[in-house]
Structure formats: structure tokens, C-alpha cells
Amino acid sequence: MGGALVIGVAIAAQIHAPQPPASAAGATGPGNGHGPSLRRSLPVAVDIPAIGVHARLLHLGVNRDGTLQVPSLTTRASQAAWYKYSATPGQIGSSVIEGHVDTIRGPAVFFRLGALRPGNRIDVRLADGITAVFRVTGVRKYAKSHFPAKVIYRARGFAALHLITCGGSFDYATRNYLSSIVVFASLTSSRPAGD
């Protein structure tokens, strides 16, 4: 009885990540043709002023089972990772950046991703010194059992950026979140090195 009470208090005391409301769903693209684009340059950092994210970017691929590699929960939860088989941010196509929502110690890099709204800015600094400037077009929650991989990873006719983290309910039996939060953004401009 005492153990159940302790677990209940611990669960009730947890801080839960913001979840996107239906009003934030927006669009999965800019809806205005191709838009600007940039040449290929590897991403080094992502900044999202609206939610206080300033993170260096790892470059990760896939695990042997075909799942996306993720930053280490114990040593790199404050870093996000660019999926190295996607377009670089600003190139025509889908560029994918993912990060953890939390760890057993508390919030991780993308804890507040679900609080973003259409119109918010995302800056991605590239290795060539250029900063690619994106605007959020939509924020959606998908059940992991119905994750729209083709929408997220397929080539697009514009410079798309997709940010992904976990969300929704946490399954304590499997120790996994049941949903994913996906932010859709498109390139609107860029800033030169040193600007």
C-alpha cells in the first residue's frame, strides 16, 4: 500500500510535456509553391527561440533493425540529432531532426516541442556558416502505431524541416511513449555567416 502511494505521488508530481492542440495542426507544407532553397551543407546547431532550445546537432543514421538512431539518454539528452540520410536543412526535400522529450532525470532537448505554433521560427546553423531560417507550418501528434513515415521522410518539392520527439501517454509496461510529436516547417530565408 505504501509503495503504491509513493508511486502514485511520483507520477502525479511529474511535469508533463506540452501537447499540441488541434488548433496548431496547421499544414504539412508552405502551400505557396517551391520557395527558397540552399545548397547542401551539414547542420551543426538548432535554435528555437519560442521554446528556449539552443542545441548542437549530432549526425545519426539507423539501427540494425531499421529504426532511427537516437542520442544517448544518459549522456546526450540535451542534444538533438539530424537524420543523416535526409536532406540537409534548406535543401529541397525533407530534412529530419529528432530529440528526446525527457529522461528519468527530467526534461530533455525537445521537451517543449509540442508548445510550438504555426509561425514560430526555427534557425539551423550550417557548416558553411549560413543560418537556414524556417517557419513552423503545423504541429501534430501521431500515434506511433499510425506514424506517417512517408509524409515525414519522403522527398518534398520545397525545403522542408521536420522535428520529431515522443509525446502522448507513457506506457510504464514497455517504458515507451505511445505517440510522436511532429513539427512541420519550411524554409523562408537565410542569414549569411557572421550575421
C-alpha positions in Angstrom: 0.0 0.0 0.0 2.8 2.4 0.9 4.7 1.6 -2.2 1.7 2.2 -4.4 1.2 5.5 -2.6 4.8 6.5 -3.3 4.4 5.6 -7.0 1.1 7.5 -7.2 2.7 10.6 -5.7 5.7 10.4 -8.0 3.5 10.1 -11.1 1.3 13.0 -10.0 4.3 15.1 -9.3 5.8 14.6 -12.8 6.0 17.6 -15.2 4.3 16.6 -18.4 5.5 17.9 -21.8 3.1 20.3 -23.7 0.9 18.5 -26.2 -0.2 20.3 -29.4 -3.8 21.3 -29.5 -5.9 20.6 -32.7 -5.7 24.3 -33.5 -1.9 24.0 -34.0 -2.2 21.2 -36.7 -1.8 23.8 -39.5 -0.3 22.4 -42.7 2.5 20.0 -43.6 3.9 22.4 -46.1 4.0 26.1 -47.1 1.2 25.9 -49.6 2.9 28.5 -51.9 5.0 26.6 -54.3 8.7 25.8 -54.1 10.0 28.7 -52.0 13.7 29.3 -51.4 16.4 26.7 -51.1 20.1 26.4 -50.1 23.0 24.2 -51.3 23.9 21.1 -49.3 25.8 21.9 -46.1 25.8 19.8 -42.9 23.8 21.2 -39.9 25.7 22.0 -36.7 23.1 23.5 -34.4 19.4 24.3 -34.0 17.9 27.2 -32.2 14.1 27.5 -31.5 13.6 30.9 -29.6 9.9 30.3 -28.7 10.7 27.3 -26.6 14.3 28.1 -25.5 16.1 25.4 -27.5 19.8 26.0 -28.3 21.4 22.7 -29.2 24.3 21.2 -31.1 23.4 18.6 -33.6 24.6 15.0 -33.8 24.5 13.2 -37.2 22.9 9.8 -36.8 21.5 7.1 -39.1 19.6 3.9 -38.5 20.0 0.9 -36.2 20.3 -2.7 -37.4 16.6 -3.1 -37.0 15.9 -0.2 -39.3 14.8 2.2 -36.5 16.2 5.7 -36.3 19.2 6.1 -34.1 18.7 8.5 -31.2 21.1 10.4 -28.9 22.2 8.6 -25.8 19.6 9.2 -23.0 22.3 9.2 -20.4 25.0 11.4 -22.0 23.4 13.4 -24.9 19.7 14.1 -24.0 20.4 17.8 -24.3 21.5 17.4 -27.9 19.3 16.8 -31.0 20.2 14.7 -34.0 19.9 15.3 -37.7 19.0 12.2 -39.6 22.0 11.9 -42.0 20.0 10.2 -44.7 17.6 13.1 -45.1 18.2 16.4 -47.0 20.4 18.9 -45.2 18.3 21.8 -43.8 17.5 24.2 -46.6 17.9 21.7 -49.4 14.9 20.8 -51.5 13.5 17.7 -49.7 12.7 16.7 -46.2 15.3 17.3 -43.5 14.6 15.5 -40.2 15.9 16.4 -36.8 14.9 14.4 -33.7 15.5 14.7 -30.0 14.3 13.3 -26.7 11.3 14.7 -24.8 12.7 13.7 -21.3 14.8 11.3 -19.3 14.4 9.8 -15.8 16.1 12.9 -14.6 13.7 15.4 -16.2 13.1 17.4 -19.4 15.3 16.8 -22.4 16.1 18.9 -25.5 12.7 18.7 -27.2 10.5 18.7 -24.0 8.5 21.8 -25.1 8.3 20.9 -28.8 4.5 20.4 -28.5 4.2 24.1 -27.4 5.3 25.4 -30.9 2.7 27.0 -33.1 2.5 27.9 -36.8 4.6 31.0 -37.4 7.3 30.2 -34.8 10.9 30.4 -36.1 13.5 27.7 -36.2 17.1 28.5 -37.1 19.5 25.8 -38.2 23.2 26.8 -38.4 25.1 25.0 -41.2 28.7 24.1 -41.5 29.3 26.7 -44.2 28.3 29.4 -41.7 24.8 30.1 -43.3 21.8 30.0 -40.9 18.7 28.5 -42.5 15.6 30.2 -41.2 12.4 28.1 -41.1 8.8 28.9 -40.1 6.5 26.4 -38.4 3.5 25.5 -40.6 2.0 22.9 -38.3 2.4 20.8 -35.1 0.8 17.4 -34.9 0.6 14.4 -32.6 0.6 10.9 -34.2 0.1 7.5 -32.5 3.3 5.6 -33.1 1.1 2.7 -34.5 0.0 5.2 -37.2 3.2 7.2 -37.7 3.1 8.7 -41.2 6.6 7.8 -42.3 6.0 8.7 -46.0 4.9 12.2 -45.1 7.8 12.7 -42.7 10.7 11.2 -44.8 9.7 11.4 -48.4 11.2 14.0 -50.8 9.2 17.2 -51.0 9.1 19.9 -53.7 10.3 22.5 -51.2 12.9 22.9 -48.4 11.1 21.1 -45.5 12.2 20.7 -41.9 10.5 18.1 -39.7 11.3 18.0 -35.9 10.3 14.8 -34.0 10.0 13.8 -30.4 8.0 11.5 -28.3 4.6 12.5 -26.8 1.2 11.5 -25.6 0.8 8.9 -22.9 3.7 6.9 -21.4 3.3 3.2 -21.2 5.0 2.1 -18.0 5.0 -1.6 -19.0 7.0 -1.0 -22.2 8.7 2.2 -20.9 7.8 4.0 -24.2 5.6 6.9 -25.2 2.7 5.9 -27.4 2.8 8.9 -29.7 5.1 11.2 -31.6 5.0 15.0 -31.8 6.0 16.2 -35.3 6.7 19.9 -36.2 6.4 20.8 -39.8 8.4 23.8 -41.1 9.5 25.3 -44.3 12.5 27.4 -45.3 11.6 31.1 -45.5 15.1 32.8 -45.7 18.7 32.5 -44.7 21.4 34.6 -43.0 25.0 34.7 -44.1 27.9 33.7 -41.9 28.6 36.3 -39.2 25.2 37.9 -39.4 
